[in-house]
Amino acid sequence: MARVTVEDCVDKVPNRFDLVMLAAHRAREISAGAAITVDRDNDKNPVVSLREIAEETQTADELRERLIESNQHQIEVDEPEEDSMALLMGAESSDKPSDDDMSEEKLLRALMEAQGQG
């Protein structure tokens, strides 16, 4: 393919806005050193990314997933369940509160006293 146009890519990614977002993301990946899946033919990165989309060497679903991952800033971590945490902490599995546990009433009283002193 000597020249690539938007029409070559629209049948792969019907929404032109999505096409621009995916092609721009792929161009940034190429700039960062990602391997190119088509011949460069002295083309710039945005053209190479469009050619990859048109020739389906980079699928829209894969590009969309990588784009989403690149924009995620919060990493979800699975918290261990309470029983596992209790075993890790070496605590007994009894439901009886320990002596250093504070009741809600004691906690509110302590907060009120702290505000009165501050």
N, C-alpha and C positions, 0 to 999 in steps of 0.2 A: 504494500500500500504506500504509494508515493506521498499522497496528501491525505490528511484526515480532516473531516469536518464534523460538526456537531450532529449532522444527520446520520453519520456512520455510527454514532454512539447512542442516539436517542432510542433506537429499538432495543438496546441493552439496558439503558436507564431512561425511562420515559420522562421523568420529571427533570427539566433542565437545571433547576436549582440544585437538585441532588447530584446531577452530573458534574456541575461545577465544583461542588463541595468535595466529591469523591476524587475528581481529577486533581484538584489543588492539593488534597491530602497526599495523593500518590506522588505528585511532583515534589512535595516536601520530603517524603520518604526517600525518593531517588536522590535528592540533594544531600540527604543525611547519609547516603552510602548504600542504600538498598540495591539489590541486584535488579538489573533491567531484564525483562522477559521478552523483549523484541529487539530487533536491530535498531541502533540509535540513528543511523543515517544522517549524522550531523544535526539532528533535531534538538531543540531545547527540551528541558524536563516536562513542561506542561504538554507539549505535543507528544512526547514519548508516553506520558500517562494516558492521554486520550487514545493513542494507538493501541496501548495495552487493553484499554476498556473495549475498544471497537473489535479487536481480535480475540477478546475474551481470555487473554492470558492472565488477567486480573479480573475476577468476577466482582460484580457490584456488591454481592452479599459479603464477600471477604473484605473488600475495601470499607464497606459501611461498618462492619464489626471493628476493624482496626481504627477507624475514625472515632467511633464511640469510646473505645478503650483509651485512645490518646487524650480524650477530653475528660476522662474520669479522674477526679482528684481524691475522692474518698475511697479507700479500699475497705471492703467489707471483710470482717474477720468473724468467723464462727466462734461464739463464746462457748466454752465447755459447760456442760450441764452441771447443776448444783451438786449432784452426787459425786461426779468426777472431781469437781473443784474441792469438795470437802475431803475426798481421799488425797488429793494433791497437797492440801493444806495440813493434813494429818489430824483433822478434826473428827470428833465422834459424830455419828449420824443421828444423835438424839435431837428431838424437837424442843428440849428444854433450853431456854435462853441462858447464856452464861452470866456470871455476876457482873461483868463489865458492859453488858448490853444495857442501853438506855431506853426506857419506855418513852412513848410519844410525849407524855405529860412532863417527864423530867427534861426532855430535849427542849420543849417549848419554854419551860421555866428557865433553863440555862440561857436560851436565846434572849429572853426578855431581860434577864439580869445583865447580859452582855451589852444590850442596847442602852440600858439605864446607866451603865458605867462609861460608855463611849460618848 
